[in-house]
Amino acid sequence: MEKVKSTLTEIPETMLTTLWAKAVESDRPNPLLRDEKAKEIIGQIDYDFSKFKKAKLSQLGCCIRAKLIDNEAREFLAQHPDAVVIQLGAGLDARYERLGRPEVTHWFDLDLKESIDLRRRFLMETERNTYLAESMFDEDWLDKVRAYSKSPVLIILEGVLMYFPEERVRELFRNICDKLPSATILFDMLAFVFVGREKKHDMLQKMDKGVEFKWSLLNTKEMEKWNSRLHVRKEYFMSEYDEGRFPFAFHLFLRIPYFRRRFNQRIVRIEIE
């Protein structure tokens, strides 16, 4: 079978790093998460994934991040099986499959057109799971979600917000607050120390120079000041969920509160009420 050549650049290209991370993880004897779709897809794309082979910390970080978000999504769907879910910046992530194709009211996966075009080569849409080729800063997707007025809403952003300046992130949350009566949002917060330091990152230093780390907050609670309807309900510090795989010295370093907050990536659950 002829492989599909990737022409992705800049931010869309980052979807290939997380795909690689999950595929590599799935080959471990005791993986943090198993993603058979990632293994299947990576073998069909013409791209030099070997350049990431030394990015061991980021590979592990991607999988901790995905597992924590998966677990939060499972918990939400167990409580709200009639939910509408939308994953913004979905890339090639197979979360719908990893969660067992839940029988939700609807599951949308949204990304830019070039990303959705590639996604459709490997992941099939269904009546319950459909794709939206648009920017998350557009408001059309919010109208589609709002049309399911009786269903609880779950919004997922994984590996997305860090690439945009704060004013764009604020704009996104403002749009959601303006358009939806309520929602649960799951997302990751970049380790604060990496803002503006993508050249020091073991994965991004191997990629297009147009990719930059632009946003993080030292204190996630600051987001509650953006809008009175935003409420931070849960926050995970990812180094505490590595199942012993980060170096021991790294854990010692992160016991110091100053470094724990600055060098940790976090998973956040926000409620809009």
RAWOFEN-V956808 format. One record per residue. RES is the residue in three letters. OMEGA is omega in whole degrees, 0 to 359 (none if undefined). Layout:
BEGIN
RES&OMEGA + RES&OMEGA
END
This chain:
BEGIN
MET&179 + GLU&181 + LYS&178 + VAL&181 + LYS&178 + SER&175 + THR&182 + LEU&176 + THR&177 + GLU&187 + ILE&179 + PRO&180 + GLU&182 + THR&178 + MET&181 + LEU&178 + THR&180 + THR&175 + LEU&179 + TRP&183 + ALA&182 + LYS&178 + ALA&178 + VAL&180 + GLU&183 + SER&178 + ASP&179 + ARG&180 + PRO&179 + ASN&186 + PRO&173 + LEU&173 + LEU&179 + ARG&182 + ASP&182 + GLU&178 + LYS&178 + ALA&178 + LYS&181 + GLU&185 + ILE&185 + ILE&179 + GLY&183 + GLN&182 + ILE&178 + ASP&184 + TYR&182 + ASP&178 + PHE&183 + SER&181 + LYS&180 + PHE&191 + LYS&179 + LYS&183 + ALA&188 + LYS&180 + LEU&180 + SER&177 + GLN&178 + LEU&180 + GLY&178 + CYS&184 + CYS&174 + ILE&180 + ARG&182 + ALA&181 + LYS&180 + LEU&178 + ILE&175 + ASP&182 + ASN&178 + GLU&179 + ALA&177 + ARG&180 + GLU&179 + PHE&183 + LEU&175 + ALA&179 + GLN&184 + HIS&183 + PRO&179 + ASP&186 + ALA&165 + VAL&182 + VAL&171 + ILE&178 + GLN&182 + LEU&186 + GLY&188 + ALA&181 + GLY&178 + LEU&181 + ASP&183 + ALA&183 + ARG&179 + TYR&178 + GLU&181 + ARG&180 + LEU&175 + GLY&181 + ARG&184 + PRO&182 + GLU&178 + VAL&175 + THR&172 + HIS&176 + TRP&177 + PHE&168 + ASP&186 + LEU&172 + ASP&177 + LEU&187 + LYS&182 + GLU&179 + SER&179 + ILE&177 + ASP&178 + LEU&180 + ARG&182 + ARG&177 + ARG&189 + PHE&184 + LEU&186 + MET&172 + GLU&176 + THR&178 + GLU&184 + ARG&183 + ASN&183 + THR&186 + TYR&177 + LEU&181 + ALA&181 + GLU&177 + SER&177 + MET&177 + PHE&170 + ASP&182 + GLU&181 + ASP&182 + TRP&178 + LEU&177 + ASP&179 + LYS&179 + VAL&183 + ARG&180 + ALA&176 + TYR&193 + SER&183 + LYS&185 + SER&172 + PRO&186 + VAL&173 + LEU&178 + ILE&183 + ILE&173 + LEU&180 + GLU&179 + GLY&186 + VAL&192 + LEU&183 + MET&185 + TYR&183 + PHE&179 + PRO&186 + GLU&182 + GLU&178 + ARG&178 + VAL&177 + ARG&179 + GLU&180 + LEU&181 + PHE&176 + ARG&179 + ASN&180 + ILE&180 + CYS&181 + ASP&189 + LYS&187 + LEU&179 + PRO&177 + SER&178 + ALA&170 + THR&182 + ILE&175 + LEU&179 + PHE&178 + ASP&177 + MET&179 + LEU&172 + ALA&189 + PHE&184 + VAL&184 + PHE&179 + VAL&182 + GLY&183 + ARG&181 + GLU&179 + LYS&177 + LYS&184 + HIS&188 + ASP&177 + MET&187 + LEU&179 + GLN&179 + LYS&189 + MET&180 + ASP&182 + LYS&181 + GLY&182 + VAL&181 + GLU&172 + PHE&189 + LYS&187 + TRP&167 + SER&174 + LEU&176 + LEU&180 + ASN&183 + THR&181 + LYS&177 + GLU&181 + MET&179 + GLU&177 + LYS&180 + TRP&182 + ASN&184 + SER&181 + ARG&180 + LEU&180 + HIS&177 + VAL&184 + ARG&182 + LYS&178 + GLU&178 + TYR&170 + PHE&194 + MET&182 + SER&182 + GLU&183 + TYR&184 + ASP&181 + GLU&174 + GLY&186 + ARG&173 + PHE&179 + PRO&181 + PHE&180 + ALA&179 + PHE&178 + HIS&177 + LEU&179 + PHE&184 + LEU&174 + ARG&178 + ILE&186 + PRO&181 + TYR&182 + PHE&180 + ARG&182 + ARG&185 + ARG&186 + PHE&181 + ASN&166 + GLN&185 + ARG&171 + ILE&187 + VAL&170 + ARG&179 + ILE&174 + GLU&172 + ILE&184 + GLU&none
END
